[in-house]
Amino acid sequence: MVIKMAKKRTFESAMQELEEIVRELESGHFSLEDAIKKFEMGMKCAKFCEEKLDVAQKQITLLTTDADGNVSEEFFESIKKHIVKPH
């Protein structure tokens, strides 16, 4: 398989690449050295996807309810400031 380097990598393209690597590794048609290279490529894709998901999680808007039952929304980063106390 030839990996095409996109100008801007997306979560979806990295997942697609990871799925292709998994299929290739499951086929068992590689030498040990080539399988290790594929595995390393897969780990890089997985790390990229994990980082993208982490960023997305921080952008999610959370709904909160106050004591009176009023619903409001705050961005994850705003809420984290209230939850995480500095050391």
C-alpha positions as protocol buffer text, in pm:
chain_id: "A"
residue {
  index: 1
  type: MET
  ca { x: 0 y: 0 z: 0 }
}
residue {
  index: 2
  type: VAL
  ca { x: 125 y: 347 z: -83 }
}
residue {
  index: 3
  type: ILE
  ca { x: 40 y: 609 z: 178 }
}
residue {
  index: 4
  type: LYS
  ca { x: -74 y: 935 z: 24 }
}
residue {
  index: 5
  type: MET
  ca { x: 29 y: 1233 z: 228 }
}
residue {
  index: 6
  type: ALA
  ca { x: -250 y: 1488 z: 235 }
}
residue {
  index: 7
  type: LYS
  ca { x: -176 y: 1856 z: 283 }
}
residue {
  index: 8
  type: LYS
  ca { x: -399 y: 1859 z: 589 }
}
residue {
  index: 9
  type: ARG
  ca { x: -465 y: 1531 z: 764 }
}
residue {
  index: 10
  type: THR
  ca { x: -812 y: 1479 z: 904 }
}
residue {
  index: 11
  type: PHE
  ca { x: -945 y: 1248 z: 1171 }
}
residue {
  index: 12
  type: GLU
  ca { x: -1146 y: 1062 z: 908 }
}
residue {
  index: 13
  type: SER
  ca { x: -848 y: 1011 z: 676 }
}
residue {
  index: 14
  type: ALA
  ca { x: -632 y: 889 z: 966 }
}
residue {
  index: 15
  type: MET
  ca { x: -903 y: 645 z: 1076 }
}
residue {
  index: 16
  type: GLN
  ca { x: -937 y: 517 z: 721 }
}
residue {
  index: 17
  type: GLU
  ca { x: -559 y: 470 z: 702 }
}
residue {
  index: 18
  type: LEU
  ca { x: -561 y: 290 z: 1038 }
}
residue {
  index: 19
  type: GLU
  ca { x: -840 y: 57 z: 925 }
}
residue {
  index: 20
  type: GLU
  ca { x: -645 y: -24 z: 607 }
}
residue {
  index: 21
  type: ILE
  ca { x: -330 y: -99 z: 809 }
}
residue {
  index: 22
  type: VAL
  ca { x: -527 y: -331 z: 1038 }
}
residue {
  index: 23
  type: ARG
  ca { x: -672 y: -517 z: 738 }
}
residue {
  index: 24
  type: GLU
  ca { x: -324 y: -553 z: 587 }
}
residue {
  index: 25
  type: LEU
  ca { x: -172 y: -678 z: 912 }
}
residue {
  index: 26
  type: GLU
  ca { x: -457 y: -925 z: 960 }
}
residue {
  index: 27
  type: SER
  ca { x: -386 y: -1068 z: 615 }
}
residue {
  index: 28
  type: GLY
  ca { x: -49 y: -1191 z: 741 }
}
residue {
  index: 29
  type: HIS
  ca { x: 125 y: -1130 z: 408 }
}
residue {
  index: 30
  type: PHE
  ca { x: 419 y: -936 z: 552 }
}
residue {
  index: 31
  type: SER
  ca { x: 763 y: -1020 z: 677 }
}
residue {
  index: 32
  type: LEU
  ca { x: 825 y: -946 z: 1043 }
}
residue {
  index: 33
  type: GLU
  ca { x: 1014 y: -627 z: 957 }
}
residue {
  index: 34
  type: ASP
  ca { x: 737 y: -500 z: 729 }
}
residue {
  index: 35
  type: ALA
  ca { x: 471 y: -592 z: 985 }
}
residue {
  index: 36
  type: ILE
  ca { x: 659 y: -391 z: 1249 }
}
residue {
  index: 37
  type: LYS
  ca { x: 674 y: -90 z: 1013 }
}
residue {
  index: 38
  type: LYS
  ca { x: 300 y: -120 z: 948 }
}
residue {
  index: 39
  type: PHE
  ca { x: 235 y: -148 z: 1321 }
}
residue {
  index: 40
  type: GLU
  ca { x: 438 y: 170 z: 1384 }
}
residue {
  index: 41
  type: MET
  ca { x: 242 y: 352 z: 1113 }
}
residue {
  index: 42
  type: GLY
  ca { x: -80 y: 233 z: 1276 }
}
residue {
  index: 43
  type: MET
  ca { x: 31 y: 358 z: 1616 }
}
residue {
  index: 44
  type: LYS
  ca { x: 105 y: 702 z: 1466 }
}
residue {
  index: 45
  type: CYS
  ca { x: -244 y: 710 z: 1313 }
}
residue {
  index: 46
  type: ALA
  ca { x: -399 y: 603 z: 1644 }
}
residue {
  index: 47
  type: LYS
  ca { x: -208 y: 874 z: 1832 }
}
residue {
  index: 48
  type: PHE
  ca { x: -317 y: 1137 z: 1581 }
}
residue {
  index: 49
  type: CYS
  ca { x: -681 y: 1027 z: 1619 }
}
residue {
  index: 50
  type: GLU
  ca { x: -655 y: 1028 z: 1998 }
}
residue {
  index: 51
  type: GLU
  ca { x: -518 y: 1383 z: 1992 }
}
residue {
  index: 52
  type: LYS
  ca { x: -799 y: 1497 z: 1759 }
}
residue {
  index: 53
  type: LEU
  ca { x: -1060 y: 1340 z: 1988 }
}
residue {
  index: 54
  type: ASP
  ca { x: -903 y: 1511 z: 2290 }
}
residue {
  index: 55
  type: VAL
  ca { x: -931 y: 1849 z: 2117 }
}
residue {
  index: 56
  type: ALA
  ca { x: -1292 y: 1775 z: 2017 }
}
residue {
  index: 57
  type: GLN
  ca { x: -1380 y: 1682 z: 2374 }
}
residue {
  index: 58
  type: LYS
  ca { x: -1252 y: 2016 z: 2496 }
}
residue {
  index: 59
  type: GLN
  ca { x: -1473 y: 2194 z: 2243 }
}
residue {
  index: 60
  type: ILE
  ca { x: -1791 y: 2020 z: 2349 }
}
residue {
  index: 61
  type: THR
  ca { x: -2047 y: 2241 z: 2512 }
}
residue {
  index: 62
  type: LEU
  ca { x: -2171 y: 2105 z: 2841 }
}
residue {
  index: 63
  type: LEU
  ca { x: -2519 y: 2168 z: 2971 }
}
residue {
  index: 64
  type: THR
  ca { x: -2545 y: 2245 z: 3340 }
}
residue {
  index: 65
  type: THR
  ca { x: -2839 y: 2296 z: 3573 }
}
residue {
  index: 66
  type: ASP
  ca { x: -2829 y: 2539 z: 3863 }
}
residue {
  index: 67
  type: ALA
  ca { x: -3009 y: 2500 z: 4199 }
}
residue {
  index: 68
  type: ASP
  ca { x: -3324 y: 2661 z: 4057 }
}
residue {
  index: 69
  type: GLY
  ca { x: -3339 y: 2417 z: 3767 }
}
residue {
  index: 70
  type: ASN
  ca { x: -3227 y: 2668 z: 3506 }
}
residue {
  index: 71
  type: VAL
  ca { x: -3028 y: 2511 z: 3224 }
}
residue {
  index: 72
  type: SER
  ca { x: -2727 y: 2695 z: 3086 }
}
residue {
  index: 73
  type: GLU
  ca { x: -2437 y: 2598 z: 2867 }
}
residue {
  index: 74
  type: GLU
  ca { x: -2068 y: 2652 z: 2917 }
}
residue {
  index: 75
  type: PHE
  ca { x: -1773 y: 2549 z: 2711 }
}
residue {
  index: 76
  type: PHE
  ca { x: -1570 y: 2262 z: 2851 }
}
residue {
  index: 77
  type: GLU
  ca { x: -1268 y: 2489 z: 2911 }
}
residue {
  index: 78
  type: SER
  ca { x: -1482 y: 2731 z: 3119 }
}
residue {
  index: 79
  type: ILE
  ca { x: -1611 y: 2450 z: 3337 }
}
residue {
  index: 80
  type: LYS
  ca { x: -1267 y: 2294 z: 3372 }
}
residue {
  index: 81
  type: LYS
  ca { x: -1140 y: 2618 z: 3528 }
}
residue {
  index: 82
  type: HIS
  ca { x: -1397 y: 2575 z: 3806 }
}
residue {
  index: 83
  type: ILE
  ca { x: -1324 y: 2204 z: 3857 }
}
residue {
  index: 84
  type: VAL
  ca { x: -945 y: 2188 z: 3827 }
}
residue {
  index: 85
  type: LYS
  ca { x: -773 y: 2360 z: 4115 }
}
residue {
  index: 86
  type: PRO
  ca { x: -417 y: 2486 z: 4068 }
}
residue {
  index: 87
  type: HIS
  ca { x: -148 y: 2315 z: 4273 }
}
